[in-house]
Structure formats: structure tokens, C-alpha cells
């Protein structure tokens, strides 16, 4: 079983279509530039790279993170396992 450890949003690829937000609103939001960022515990400003443990939503599972990444029309969301191997896309 794959365990997602890190998530990255490539701001150069992101077009602000926001299906990631529809899929995982507890994790993703759009910033002031209409780019997807992740919600982080204890911070108002979102980030584009985060460890899984930093995410604001503790209960989000891997299936939701994968669905959010797969929903991105430009594949701007990258997922990594605990050994930093890229698992999506």
C-alpha cells in the first residue's frame, strides 16, 4: 500500500481550475494569484509544498489526496511516498 508523505503544487503548471478544491476542500484553496495551495496547521497563508503531517486536515486519507491530484487538468499536484519517490503523476 502506498503512503503519501509529501505533496507539492507546481505553481508554474497550476491554472486555477480548482477541481482539487472541489475534491479536497479541507486541504486545498486558491491563493491571491488564483493558484492552488495547501492549508497548513497554524498558518493563514497556504503553501505549495508540504509534509503530510503539516496539513490542516488530519483525517484526510490517501485516496482523497490521489483523487484531488488526478482531478487536476494540468497535473500540477505531485505526490511522494515516505522515501521521496514520486507516486503521482
N, C-alpha and C positions, 0 to 999 in steps of 0.2 A: 504494500500500500504506500502510495506517495504521501509525503507530509510536506506541505508548503511551509517554508521557513521565512522567505523574503519575497517582497512584492516591489515591483518598480513600474512606474508610469513614465513612458518616454514622451516628454513634453514636445519634442520635435515632430513626433508622429500624431499625437492627440489632436483631433479636430473638434472636440467638444460635443460630439454627437450624444453622449451621455447614456448609452444603454447600460453601462456599468453601474450608474447611479440607480437606474430602474431595477437592476438585478440585485444590487447590494447597497442600498441607501445608508446602511449603518457603517459602511466602510468608505465609500467614495462620495465626493462632492465636487462641484466646479469652483475654481478659484476666480479671482478678479479678471483673469485673462481668458475665462471660459475653457480652461484646461482641467482635466480630471486630476484630483489629488486625493490622498487618503487622510481620513480623520485619525488623529493620534491622541492618545490619552493625555489629558492635561494641557493641550495646546489648542488655541483657536485657529491658528494657521495650519493648513494642510501641507503635506509633504508628498514628494513624488517617489521616494524610496524609503522603505521601512521594513523592519523586522516584524514578523508576525506578532510577537509579544507586545509591540508598541501600539498596535491597532486599538482604536477606541472600543470596538465591539469585541468582547472576549469570547462570545459564544458562536461567532461565525465559523462555519466548517469549511473544509477544503472544497467540497462540492460547490458551494456558493462562490468562493473565490475563483474556481475554474470556470464556472458559468459566466461570471462577470468578465473575466478575461476573454473568453470565447465570444462574448457578445460584442466586443469592440470591433467595429468595421475596419479599422486600420491596424489591428493587432498591436496596440500601444501598451498593453499591460503584460508585463513579463513576470513569470512565477518561477521561483527557485526552491530547491529542496534544501535540507539541512547541510548538505555537502557543497552547496552553492552551484549545483548542476541546474542548468536551465531546463525546466519541465514544460513550459509553455511560453510563447508559441514555438 
